[in-house]
Amino acid sequence: MRPLLTLADVARNPVDFATPLWAATGEQIFLRPLIPSDGEKLARFLAGLSPESRRLSTFASYDRATADELCDAIARYDKLRLVLLDGGQSIVGLLEFSFDLTGGDIARYANYGEPLNPATDCRFGPTLADSWQNRGIGSLLLPALWEIVGRFGRSRVILWGGVLADNGRAIRYYEKNGFRRVGGFVNGDGQECCDMIIVLEE
Ligand SMILES: CC(C)(COP(=O)(O)OP(=O)(O)OC[C@H]1O[C@@H](n2cnc3c(N)ncnc32)[C@H](O)[C@@H]1OP(=O)(O)O)[C@@H](O)C(=O)NCCC(=O)NCCS
């Protein structure tokens, strides 16, 4: 059996975790881990998100400060972040995992009768640039993402902060890709959210 990956392994050799993919248009796109020199590109991606995308996928800010914070966090905490690059090498997606569950997650899932296991479960949050949404790209990325988190020993994925109950597209995206709705809750901002989970195939 291969030893489990660590965040330090990914940070040391990001190229080993890069995956070329093809959009339906034939354009080659590229999934790879976030690297320390991505600050400027990531800031451009965040700044370009529309108000609606910012409502559906929330960051501390949408500028260089958050971009630098995310780059500084590489391999320092519990987060694995990957980016999607278009043919011109601009960042057009940010795919985030946390390998640390919150007390709130653990309590909610226990209430649903679906207890979480901090050793095998992780949290996932995807954000695509507006012009890249609704084109099947989010779905295209998932097998490569599941392969990477599987190598961290993770076999179940839940949604990071749930999904807003009025985010019909994301709910459809998760369901068509094998996530199951397990319950609902109201978040700290008073918004209705759904909790969803997927069990990854061996
Ligand atoms: C959520 C997200 C990652 C999904 O990726 P994507 O590439 O857009 O998803 P896909 O194109 O693979 O699938 C979207 C599905 O939703 C459907 N859809 C689109 N708008 C919809 C709506 N308003 N209601 C219901 N379904 C909708 C699409 O038709 C498609 O389903 P289909 O393949 O059966 O036709 C991406 O849209 C995104 O980044 N959105 C903004 C941020 C966000 O919501 N993040 C998730 C936070 S939990």
The ligand as a Gaussian input file, in Angstrom:
#p B3LYP/6-31G(d) Opt

LIG

0 1
 C      -21.156000      25.026000      -8.119000
 C      -20.148000      24.921000      -9.261000
 C      -18.790000      24.527000      -8.717000
 C      -20.636000      23.791000     -10.195000
 O      -19.753000      23.644000     -11.286000
 P      -20.354000      23.725000     -12.776000
 O      -19.270000      23.445000     -13.717000
 O      -21.085000      25.017000     -12.911000
 O      -21.413000      22.512000     -12.722000
 P      -21.906000      21.604000     -13.921000
 O      -22.013000      22.439000     -15.165000
 O      -21.075000      20.386000     -13.943000
 O      -23.359000      21.193000     -13.400000
 C      -24.337000      22.169000     -13.114000
 C      -25.736000      21.532000     -13.208000
 O      -26.704000      22.418000     -12.637000
 C      -27.743000      22.669000     -13.575000
 N      -28.261000      23.997000     -13.245000
 C      -27.818000      25.200000     -13.660000
 N      -28.551000      26.186000     -13.089000
 C      -29.455000      25.582000     -12.299000
 C      -30.470000      26.046000     -11.430000
 N      -30.690000      27.352000     -11.253000
 N      -31.213000      25.145000     -10.753000
 C      -31.000000      23.816000     -10.891000
 N      -30.030000      23.301000     -11.713000
 C      -29.275000      24.184000     -12.393000
 C      -27.062000      22.541000     -14.906000
 O      -28.026000      22.355000     -15.949000
 C      -26.203000      21.299000     -14.650000
 O      -26.974000      20.131000     -14.591000
 P      -27.125000      19.153000     -15.874000
 O      -25.760000      18.635000     -16.195000
 O      -28.059000      18.117000     -15.426000
 O      -27.682000      19.985000     -17.001000
 C      -20.032000      26.248000     -10.080000
 O      -21.275000      26.505000     -10.730000
 C      -19.683000      27.445000      -9.204000
 O      -18.519000      27.688000      -8.947000
 N      -20.724000      28.230000      -8.781000
 C      -20.508000      29.451000      -7.991000
 C      -19.984000      29.175000      -6.597000
 C      -20.771000      28.103000      -5.899000
 O      -22.006000      28.049000      -5.899000
 N      -20.032000      27.219000      -5.220000
 C      -20.599000      26.151000      -4.407000
 C      -20.769000      26.606000      -3.022000
 S      -21.470000      25.319000      -2.001000

